[in-house]
């Protein structure tokens, strides 16, 4: 889990999932790079791409969730993943999950993220 991410998302009706993932990758690299130590940057140098470093794989795997039951199954699987990996004892203890954010009241409702609440939550947790 330290080397990959899982998302259950629905892109805006005018965008594709590919466009959403591309935007996430672009914006995260800009924000992450300034927090890397020199040794971490050097570890990435063998992966040099067009923008000097490649932080993300070029591809991703999207699995359409056509029913509510399938979506709920995938979300429950993701909540249990850090528990099965032995990282935390309960899903709500894993700070990088929606389950954690829900318990911290950082979500607008069951299906929506309140970005201002999420920023406030994670700003308090990160150095």
C-alpha positions in Angstrom: 0.0 0.0 0.0 3.0 2.3 0.3 3.6 2.2 -3.4 0.1 2.6 -5.0 -3.3 4.2 -4.6 -6.9 3.1 -5.0 -9.6 5.6 -5.9 -13.4 5.1 -6.2 -14.3 8.2 -8.2 -16.9 9.5 -10.6 -15.5 12.1 -13.0 -17.5 15.2 -13.9 -20.0 14.4 -16.7 -17.9 16.3 -19.2 -14.7 14.5 -18.4 -13.4 11.0 -18.8 -11.7 8.9 -16.1 -8.5 9.2 -18.0 -8.6 13.0 -17.9 -9.3 12.9 -14.1 -6.4 10.6 -13.4 -4.1 12.7 -15.6 -5.1 15.8 -13.6 -4.5 14.1 -10.3 -1.1 12.9 -11.4 0.0 16.3 -12.7 -1.2 18.3 -9.7 0.2 15.8 -7.1 3.7 15.9 -8.7 3.9 19.6 -8.4 2.9 19.5 -4.8 5.0 16.5 -3.8 8.3 17.4 -5.4 9.0 20.3 -3.0 8.7 17.9 -0.1 11.2 15.3 -1.3 14.7 15.0 0.1 17.6 15.1 -2.3 18.1 11.3 -1.7 14.5 10.7 -2.7 14.9 12.7 -5.9 18.0 10.7 -6.7 16.1 7.5 -6.3 13.6 8.7 -8.9 16.3 9.8 -11.4 16.5 6.4 -13.2 12.9 6.8 -14.1 13.5 10.1 -15.9 10.8 11.1 -18.3 9.9 14.2 -20.2 9.5 16.3 -17.1 12.9 15.0 -15.6 11.2 12.6 -13.2 8.4 10.0 -13.4 6.5 9.7 -10.1 3.6 7.8 -11.6 3.3 4.9 -13.9 2.1 5.9 -17.3 -0.9 3.6 -17.1 -3.7 2.9 -14.7 -6.4 0.3 -14.4 -10.0 1.4 -14.2 -12.8 -1.0 -13.3 -16.3 0.4 -14.0 -18.6 -0.1 -11.1 -21.9 -0.5 -12.8 -24.1 -1.3 -9.8 -24.4 0.1 -6.2 -23.7 -3.4 -4.9 -20.4 -3.6 -6.8 -19.4 -0.1 -5.8 -20.1 -0.9 -2.1 -18.1 -4.1 -2.3 -15.1 -2.3 -3.8 -15.3 0.4 -1.1 -15.5 -2.1 1.7 -12.5 -4.0 0.2 -10.5 -0.7 0.2 -11.4 0.0 3.8 -10.2 -3.4 4.9 -7.0 -3.4 2.9 -4.8 -1.5 5.5 -6.2 -3.8 8.2 -5.3 -7.0 6.3 -1.9 -5.5 5.6 -1.3 -5.0 9.3 -0.9 -1.3 9.1 -3.9 -0.5 11.4 -6.3 -2.3 13.7 -9.5 -0.8 12.3 -10.3 0.9 9.0 -11.1 4.2 10.6 -7.5 4.3 11.9 -6.0 4.6 8.4 -5.6 8.3 7.8 -5.4 8.0 4.0 -8.9 6.5 3.6 -12.4 7.9 3.0 -13.4 5.8 6.1 -11.0 7.9 8.3 -12.3 11.2 6.7 -15.9 10.1 7.3 -15.2 9.5 11.0 -13.5 12.9 11.2 -16.5 14.5 9.6 -14.5 15.8 6.7 -17.0 14.5 4.1 -20.1 16.4 3.0 -22.2 13.3 2.9 -21.9 9.6 1.9 -20.9 10.3 -1.6 -19.3 13.8 -1.7 -16.0 15.2 -0.4 -16.0 18.6 1.1 -12.6 19.9 -0.1 -12.3 22.6 2.5 -12.9 20.1 5.3 -10.4 17.6 3.7 -7.7 20.3 3.4 -8.2 21.3 7.0 -8.1 17.7 8.2 -4.9 16.8 6.4 -3.1 20.1 7.0 -3.4 19.2 10.7 -1.9 15.8 10.1 1.0 16.6 7.8 4.3 18.3 8.6 
